[in-house]
Amino acid sequence: MTDETTEGDNGVLAAIHAMQDAEALFRARLRRKLGIGASELAAVQFLARLELRGADARPVDVAAHLGISTSAMSPVVVRLEGRGYLVRRPDPADGRGIRLALTPAVHAAVLAAAGGDRLGALAGVAGLGDVESRRLVVLLAGVTSGYADGAAPDVLLPAS
C-alpha cells in the first residue's frame, strides 16, 4: 500500500481508498460464493437496501439503478430466479406489472457467505457514539455527494 496522505487529510483518503479496495474484493468473493455475476449482485444489494426501508421495486427500477436497459435486466431476473434468490410478485397497484422480492434463500446465502454477521463489514459502526456518528454521517455525505456530482449522467466524453 502506498502512502496516499496529502497535506491536511491525516490519512483519510488512504483509509477511504483501502475501504473501496476491500469492498471490491468482498464483492468479488461474494459473487463467487453465491455463483452470480456483478449485475446480479448489484441487483440483490439494491433490493436489499429497499427492503430495509420497507420498499420493493419493479424490474425497470432495478434496471435504471444498474444503468442497464430493461431488456438487459430480464436475464438478470431469470438468473436470480433460477438460483432461488428472487421471486416476481404481482404489482398490487396495477395487477399487470410485477414487483421483485428477495427470498429467504438469498438472505441465508449472503449471511453464510459474509461470515454470519447480518451487518457484515458495517458491524463496526453500530457501536459509535452520537458525536462519532454525526461526524461519520457528514464525511460519508460529502463523499456520496462527490460521487453523485462527479459523473454527471448527461455528459458524454468525446470519442478519442
Legacy VTK file of the C-alpha trace (Angstrom):
# vtk DataFile Version 3.0
C-alpha trace
ASCII
DATASET POLYDATA
POINTS 160 float
0.000 0.000 0.000
1.335 3.407 -0.907
1.265 6.416 1.353
-1.633 8.440 -0.037
-1.675 11.014 2.735
-1.885 14.520 1.375
-1.493 17.707 3.323
-4.417 18.107 5.698
-6.193 14.781 5.168
-4.470 12.855 8.012
-4.722 9.588 6.114
-8.456 9.884 5.415
-8.021 9.445 1.647
-5.858 6.372 2.164
-8.478 4.937 4.517
-11.275 5.591 2.002
-9.252 4.011 -0.805
-8.451 0.996 1.372
-12.154 0.647 2.170
-13.028 0.814 -1.539
-10.424 -1.846 -2.344
-11.695 -4.093 0.455
-15.292 -3.647 -0.698
-14.364 -4.565 -4.289
-12.607 -7.703 -3.035
-15.585 -8.533 -0.795
-17.995 -8.177 -3.734
-15.818 -10.417 -5.923
-15.700 -13.089 -3.213
-19.423 -12.791 -2.564
-20.222 -13.144 -6.279
-18.063 -16.253 -6.457
-19.620 -17.810 -3.336
-23.164 -17.050 -4.485
-22.476 -18.103 -8.068
-23.765 -14.850 -9.545
-22.346 -12.062 -11.672
-21.762 -8.397 -10.944
-25.156 -7.260 -12.237
-26.958 -9.901 -10.206
-25.106 -8.926 -7.027
-25.786 -5.225 -7.633
-29.485 -6.027 -8.100
-29.577 -8.105 -4.898
-27.840 -5.345 -2.930
-30.183 -2.668 -4.310
-33.274 -4.735 -3.497
-31.907 -5.497 -0.014
-31.451 -1.775 0.692
-35.017 -1.121 -0.471
-36.249 -3.976 1.727
-34.673 -2.345 4.776
-36.845 0.707 4.056
-39.969 -1.414 3.552
-39.969 -0.897 -0.220
-39.611 -3.045 -3.290
-39.020 -2.368 -6.976
-40.122 -3.164 -10.480
-37.586 -4.612 -12.912
-37.468 -1.239 -14.687
-36.461 0.445 -11.405
-33.629 -2.015 -10.833
-32.503 -1.630 -14.458
-32.375 2.153 -14.045
-30.366 1.777 -10.843
-27.896 -0.563 -12.559
-27.678 1.652 -15.634
-28.809 -1.117 -17.977
-31.730 -1.485 -20.360
-34.877 -3.323 -19.368
-34.054 -5.981 -21.964
-30.650 -6.489 -20.285
-32.438 -6.704 -16.929
-34.582 -9.675 -17.988
-31.730 -12.231 -17.938
-30.584 -10.860 -14.563
-34.045 -11.566 -13.136
-34.153 -15.009 -14.773
-30.731 -15.964 -13.357
-31.631 -14.782 -9.848
-34.963 -16.610 -10.016
-33.207 -19.738 -11.221
-30.955 -19.720 -8.174
-33.950 -19.209 -5.896
-32.759 -15.742 -4.873
-35.639 -13.716 -6.295
-39.377 -14.005 -6.873
-41.708 -11.971 -9.033
-44.917 -10.802 -7.400
-47.922 -9.102 -8.980
-47.865 -5.325 -8.600
-50.756 -4.529 -6.239
-51.088 -1.084 -7.813
-51.902 -2.249 -11.344
-52.160 -6.054 -11.345
-50.375 -6.318 -14.703
-46.908 -5.282 -13.609
-44.556 -7.169 -11.362
-42.541 -6.344 -8.278
-39.307 -8.092 -7.361
-38.689 -9.570 -3.920
-35.673 -11.282 -2.436
-36.161 -14.735 -0.955
-35.104 -16.053 2.439
-32.672 -18.261 0.483
-30.641 -15.289 -0.754
-30.607 -13.738 2.696
-29.304 -17.004 4.160
-26.741 -17.400 1.363
-25.408 -13.865 1.796
-25.288 -14.286 5.571
-23.332 -17.536 5.258
-21.015 -16.145 2.571
-20.346 -12.980 4.579
-19.376 -14.895 7.700
-22.660 -14.947 9.597
-22.957 -11.296 10.702
-26.073 -9.554 9.351
-24.288 -6.208 9.195
-21.056 -7.712 7.925
-18.413 -5.057 7.444
-20.770 -2.410 8.815
-20.987 -4.028 12.256
-18.199 -1.736 13.466
-20.344 1.374 13.090
-23.188 0.001 15.215
-21.453 0.951 18.459
-20.482 4.515 17.567
-21.458 7.288 19.937
-23.561 10.281 18.912
-20.635 12.609 18.162
-18.737 9.981 16.169
-21.908 9.051 14.288
-22.604 12.667 13.312
-19.025 13.135 12.104
-19.152 9.931 10.088
-22.509 10.881 8.539
-21.100 14.260 7.466
-17.992 12.611 5.988
-19.990 9.967 4.128
-22.475 12.563 2.867
-19.571 14.554 1.443
-18.071 11.502 -0.254
-21.505 10.471 -1.568
-22.107 13.953 -2.915
-18.725 13.872 -4.630
-19.629 10.606 -6.354
-23.113 11.800 -7.288
-21.816 15.067 -8.738
-18.621 13.633 -10.203
-20.030 11.644 -13.091
-22.865 13.702 -14.488
-25.224 11.315 -16.316
-25.901 13.642 -19.246
-22.289 14.417 -20.107
-20.705 12.245 -22.775
-16.975 12.246 -23.295
-15.781 12.827 -26.851
-14.559 9.753 -28.710
-10.791 9.585 -28.919
LINES 1 161
160 0 1 2 3 4 5 6 7 8 9 10 11 12 13 14 15 16 17 18 19 20 21 22 23 24 25 26 27 28 29 30 31 32 33 34 35 36 37 38 39 40 41 42 43 44 45 46 47 48 49 50 51 52 53 54 55 56 57 58 59 60 61 62 63 64 65 66 67 68 69 70 71 72 73 74 75 76 77 78 79 80 81 82 83 84 85 86 87 88 89 90 91 92 93 94 95 96 97 98 99 100 101 102 103 104 105 106 107 108 109 110 111 112 113 114 115 116 117 118 119 120 121 122 123 124 125 126 127 128 129 130 131 132 133 134 135 136 137 138 139 140 141 142 143 144 145 146 147 148 149 150 151 152 153 154 155 156 157 158 159
